[in-house]
Amino acid sequence: MMRSVSLIVLHSFFAQIHANGPVTSDAVDSMDKLADNLVDKLVGRVMSLGTPLGRAAQSMVPQRPLLSQFRGTETQVRAVQDNLRMYGIGSSPLQNLAITAIDVNNRARGRDLSVKAKSEIVSGWSTVDDRIKKRLTKLVDQVEAKDSVLAGVTAPMGYFDPLGFTADCPTAGKLLFYREVELKHGRVAMLAALGIVVGEQYHPLFGGDIDVPAYVAFQQTPLEVFWPAVVAAIAIPEVFSVLSFQDPTKGGRTWEMKLDHTPGDIGFDPLGLKPTDPQEFKEMQTKELNNGRLAMIAAAGMIAQELVTGQKLF
């Protein structure tokens, strides 16, 4: 309804500006009175307690002073009118009505999107009880990268936390740390699962003469010169990741990420795979998390089987 009112009034406003011929003062006064009457009748009918729409509108209006409700809208309308004056367009009640209607419509849409997002958060955590849902929702509201924290909530598992690490999560920084840890372990597990398959079929290093199960392959003599290079390569991004942690000397909290940090983002994307669209980026993060979770389970299963049998899988 508000969008329709906005379009109708805006159309009338521009029709007034671009009307053929000079606009007399009597015509301006008539349109001003028409605008004032329109506002009075519209507000009177919508807010009338004798109608179902009026009762619904009253129930949705926050119980706070009228001035505080419309202070933001009044400031925005004044700014738009100042810009219009720069182009020689003077203010009028009809102009004020059009701009106010558009601003209120935009604000209402923003609140609807916020409510919808919170609804999706709560509905996605189907495996978490109400007490934890309420706590985690408050924590997610404090972080900047909300989509990164909410990624990975997919059917049929819903909110994936089988060991309950976030059940008693005290702060939003700790919640970001848990997501960071999950992402890093998932990435290592994906490399490990692929490495076990490839390495036991054909070892590409040191002449391919390493023919042992994966769980003991790292102990072989030819790899003694290989692992220091691996440790050095891992240490580079890990050292720089310290900058994304909160200072433990302030507040006495350890292992907490900064609230503006995006979990898993180490600034390394040489192929430019990161989507620019937020929704596509969230979908990619969900795929990475789900593949990483599967890889952690798969790698653990492969190593457990080799420990029991003492034989290679492939």
Secondary structure as UniProt FT lines:
FT   HELIX           2..17
FT   HELIX           25..46
FT   TURN            49..50
FT   HELIX           52..60
FT   HELIX           66..86
FT   TURN            87..88
FT   HELIX           93..124
FT   TURN            126..127
FT   HELIX           130..142
FT   HELIX           146..150
FT   TURN            151..152
FT   TURN            155..157
FT   TURN            162..163
FT   TURN            165..168
FT   HELIX           172..201
FT   HELIX           206..208
FT   HELIX           214..217
FT   TURN            218..219
FT   HELIX           221..225
FT   HELIX           227..240
FT   HELIX           241..244
FT   TURN            248..251
FT   TURN            259..260
FT   TURN            263..264
FT   TURN            270..271
FT   HELIX           278..309
//
